[in-house]
Structure formats: structure tokens, C-alpha cells
């Protein structure tokens, strides 16, 4: 029933027996269990991330199947941390930040007084510690975010720094422990930034006769959803993007927003500047357009068209950061 790539049959049997006999005394009980039976991850190179990811998930599935109550009590931060690391090496960024975020949740539950200084929290805070086992992963994420901030500053004349982005935005949302959805905004933003490179590469390699636009539209939709989620957090009670036009606090802070377009080409042609109004209009239209239909005009014969739309969404999100979190 339980298949593993790197863990031997004897090792799996021993892990299962150990878990069945285990008494969960403290969080360290779970740490020791996964340190003893996990596959680990190589620090300086990528090696069999799929197999390692699979085996960690299978261990968790097996333990949950055997005793769900004990599984719930067990501190699983170590396993989640390695799952996030392996997923990152597989370039599955959604799973990567999902499991890193779960590692943080486990740390908050088990170490309420010191979770902020642990590996999971430090990873999402882009804390560069060359002694950390996950340093190369965090460094790559840090550089991706920093690159977008510098492009945003160049295009818009803003002076946002990555230090302010981390300290005044990421950490503020991460500390909202009573509302996990605010932390999800940060994790979703990281996946959105990282997935752009893969989606762009897929566009370059697709058939000369075109093909499915679903991955591209889904990616743009995710960006629009992050934008909308941030605004709904800041202006509670507004239900739709169009509804922000009737919120005087929002319009005083930003502007009225155009939220609809009949074609992707119309949205693209409306981008003539890199100002806030253009970014908000573009992102709102893409959020509604890509969210309601997968059959739209194909404007992605040029990868640059996709890049323009992506950058406008990033701009919109960073304009919010600059205005409301600095």
C-alpha cells in the first residue's frame, strides 16, 4: 500500500512500528522521529528532490492513516520543512511555500515563544543566513523579489527597498497569527513571482500554431487574486473589485478602478504608462477576465505581451505595499 523510493522496506516498517509505539511527550518527539526516518536533503546541490518529497509525504500519510489523533498532536515541522525544500528543488513553488507555511503553523503551535526565529519563519522572511541548510533556496527567492522591486522602482520612480518590503510588509502579515489568510497572501505572492519564469519559458517553447492558454491565464488570475485579497484585507466589507469604487477611503487612497474588458488585446493596448492607475486597471481587468473564462483571444504569440501584463500586476501589488505598509 505504501510505496517509497529511497526508504527501504525494513526502514519503513521500523518507522511505522516506532510511530505506533510512540508517546508524544513534547515537540521534540516529532523532530526526533523525522530526523531518524526522513530522507534528509543535500545542502549544496539538488539531488532526487521528487523521491525525497514523495517519501516524506508517504511517511506522513502512513502515520495519519495509522493514528490520526496522534498524528495531529505530533510536531511535524521538520517534515513540512523538508517537504517545502524538496518541492522548491522540483520547481513546484505552490507546494514549496505551502509546506513551508505549514512548518510555520506547526512551530507557532508548539513553540509560541520562539517560532519567529525558526527556519520556516526565517525562510519566508527571506532571512539570508549562510549557515542555514536552506540558504540556497532563500537566496534564490530573495534575489527574485529584489529583482522585481528594483524593476518596479525603475519603472515607477518609487524608492521601495527589499528591507522595507520584508520588515514592513512580509513580517507584519506573517505575525498576524490569528488570521492565517494574511500569511497566505505572502506565500501566494512568492509563488506568483517564481512561477513567472516557468510560464514565460513554456510560452517560448509552445507550438507555432499556439496552444492552451490555461497556464498563463491561471497565473495572471493568481496575481489578480493576490491584489484583490490585499485590498479586501485593507478595506473590510468590500465584496468585489467594482465595489472598491464606492468606498471613499479606497478612492482617496488610490483611484477609481476600471474592472472589465471584452478582450485581452484591449487590456494590453490600454497599457501606455507605468503609473498606479494603469497598474490597478490592468490587474482588475485581468482578475475578472481570466477568472470567468479560459477561452479568450490569444495575444501570447509574443512572450513580451505576457511579461507586460505580469509586470503591471506586480506593480499594482507593490503600489499597495508602498502606500499602505511603509
N, C-alpha and C positions, 0 to 999 in steps of 0.2 A: 504493500500500500504506500509506503514511504520510500521514495527514490532519492538517492543522494549521488553527487558526483565525486566529491573529494573525501567525504567522511566514509570510512569503511563500515561494513555491516556490523562488525563487532563493536566499533566505536559508537555507532548509533544505538545499538542495543544497550550499551553501558550508559549512554546519556539518558535513554528512556528510563532505565531502572533507577538511575540516580535521581531523576526528577520525581518519579513515583514515590520514592522513599524520602524525598526532601522535606524538611521542615523550614518554612520561610520565617527566619528569625528577624532578619533586618535586610536592608537593601543590598548589602554586600553578599548575601546569599545568592542573589541572581547574578551579580558580577562574577563571582567565582564559578558559577555553573557555566556561563557562556565563555569565560576565559579557558575553562577546561575542555569544552567540547566544540567551540566555534572553530571556524577555519582560519580566522585572522585575515589581515590584509597586508600586502607588502607596502612599505613606506615610500620607497623611491621609484617604483615602477608599477605599471599596470600589468597584472597577471591573473588571468582567469576570473575576471570580475563576475561574469554570468554564473559560473559554477559556484563561486563563493556566495553570491546573492541567493541563489537557489537553495543552497544548503542551510543558510541562516533562516530563510523563510520556512523551509521544511521543518527545521527544529522547532520553530515557534508554532507551526501548525500542529505538529505532533504533540507538543506539550499542551496546547489548548485543547486538543481532542481528548487527551488522557484525563485532564482535570482542569476545567475552565475556571473554577473558583481559585485554585492555587495559581493558575496562570495569571489571573487578574491581579492577585496580590504580589506576585513576583516582580522584582525590579528588572525591567527589560531594556534599560537604557543602553547597555553595552551592545546588545544585539541590534537595536534600532540604529545605533551609531554606525556600526559596521555595514548594515544594510544600506544606509544613506551613502556611505563612502563607496561601496561596490556599485550602487546604481549610478553614481556620478561617473565612475570609470566606464560604465556601459553607455554613457551619454543619455541616460534616461533621467532627465533632470526633474521631472514631475515626481517620480518615485524617490529621487535623491533627497529633495527638500521635504517631501512628505515624511520620510523616515527620520530625517534629522529633527524635524519638528516634533515627531513622536518621542524621540530621545529627550528633547527638552521637556515635554509633558511628563515623562517618567521622572526626570530629575526634579521638576517642580513638586511632584507628588511625594517623592522620597527624600529630597534634600531641600526643603523650602528655604533654608537659611543660606545655602551656598550654591544653588543651581546656576546663578548668573556667572559664576567663574568656571563652569564646567565646559567640556569640549563641545557639546551640542550648541549651547548658547553662544559660545565664542565663535563657532563656525558661522552661524547666521549673522553675527555681528561683524563678520569679516575681520576678526582679530588675527593679525599676522604674527604668529609665534613659530619661529623656525624649529622649535623643539617639539611642536605638536605633531602627532603621527599623521594628521590630516592637512598638514601645512600646504602641500602642493595643490590640494583641492581648493582650499580657502584662498590661496594666492591667485588661482585662475579666476575664481569668482570675483575677487577684489579688483583684478585688472579689467574684467569685463564691465563691472559697474563704473569704475573710474573712467574708462574709455567713453562710456555713454555720457557721463557727467561733463567731461571735457568737450565732447562734441556739442552737447546742449549749450554749454557756456559760449562756445564759439558762434553757434547759430543764432543765439538769442541775446547775447550781451550780458547774460547772468554771471554771477560770481559764486555759484554754489561749489562747495568743496566736498570731497568724499568724507572728510572727517565730520562735517556738519550733517551730511546725509545719514551717516551712521549714528552719531550721537543725538541728533535732534529729531530723527525720523525712525530709523530702524529700532533703536533701543527703546524709544518711547512706546512704539507699538508692541515690541516684544515684552515689555514689562506689564502690559495690560493682561495680567494672568487671569483676571475674572472674565475676560472675553477673548476666547481663543481665536475668534474670527479676525481680530485685528492683527494677530500674528500671521494669520493665513494670507493677509494682504502682502506682507513682506515675502513670504515663501513663493507666492504666485508671481510676484514681480521678478524674483530671481529666475524662476523657470522661464518666464516670458523673455527675459534678456538673453538667457543662454540658448533657448530654442531657436532664436532668430538665425543663428549661423547655420544650423542644420536645415531649416526650412529654405533659406536662401540657396544653399547648396543643392537641395532637391529640385528647386526651380531651374537651376542652371543645367541639370542633368536630365530633365524630363524630355519626353518625345517632342520632336519638331512640330508635330501636329497637336501639341497641347496635351492635356490630360486632366485628371481630377484636381480641383482647386481646394478640396476639403481641408488638407493640412494647413494651407495658407490661410483660408478663411477662419478655421478654428483658432489659429494662432492670433490673428488680428482680433477675433472676438474675445479671446482671453485678455488681451490688452485693454479692450474697451470695458470689460467687466471689472478689471482692477481699478480703472479710472472711476467707474460708476460706484464701486464699493467704497473707495476712498471718500467720494463726495457724500455718500449716504451716511458714512460714519461722522463726517463733519457737520452735516445738516440733517439731523434725525427727522423722520416723519415724511420726507420726500420719497415717493414710491417709484417714480420714473425719471428718466433723463429730462423729458419735456417738463416735468413738474418743477425742476430747478428754476425755470424761467419765472415761476410765480412765487419764488422765495426771495424776498428783498435782501436778506443777508447775503445770500449767494450772489445775486446780481451786483450788489455793491462791492463784494469782494473780487468778483471776476467779471462776468459779462452775461448777456443773454446768449443762449446756445441754440444753433440750428441742429435738429436731430434726425432729419430724414433726407434721403436721396433715392432716386429711382435706379441709378446705375453706379457701378464702381468708377466708371470713367468720369462721371460728373463729380464724384468726391475727389478724385485725383486732380482733375482740372481746376478745382477750387483752391488748390494749394499754391499760393503765389508768394507767401511770406512765411517766416518762422515765428510769428507773434502768437500771443496767448489765444486770441480769438480763433485763429486758423487751426491751432492745435486742438482746442476744445471742440470746434465744429467738426473737424475731420474725425476725431475719436468718437464723438457721439453718433455721427452718421454711420461709421464702421461698426460700432456696437450694435446698432439697430439693424443695419443691413445684413451683416454676417450672422446675426443671431436669429434671423427669421427665414433664411433661405440659403441653400447651398448652390442654387442654380443662378449664377449671375454672369454678366459679361466678363470675358477673360481678358484682363488688362495686363496679365503677367507674362506676356511674351518677352518683356524686358524686366530683368531682375531688379533693375533700378526703380521701377514703379512700386514694387513691393517694399523696397528699402525706404522710399519716400513716405509711404503710409506708416510703416513701422516707426520711423523716426518721429513722425507727428504724434503718435500715441505716447512714445517715451517722453516727448516734450510736454505733452499735456499732464502726465503724471508728475514730472519734475517741476512744472509750474505750480502745481498744488503744494509740493514739498517746500518750494521757495516761499510761497505766500503764507502757508498755514503752519509750517513746522520750523521756521527759522527765527 
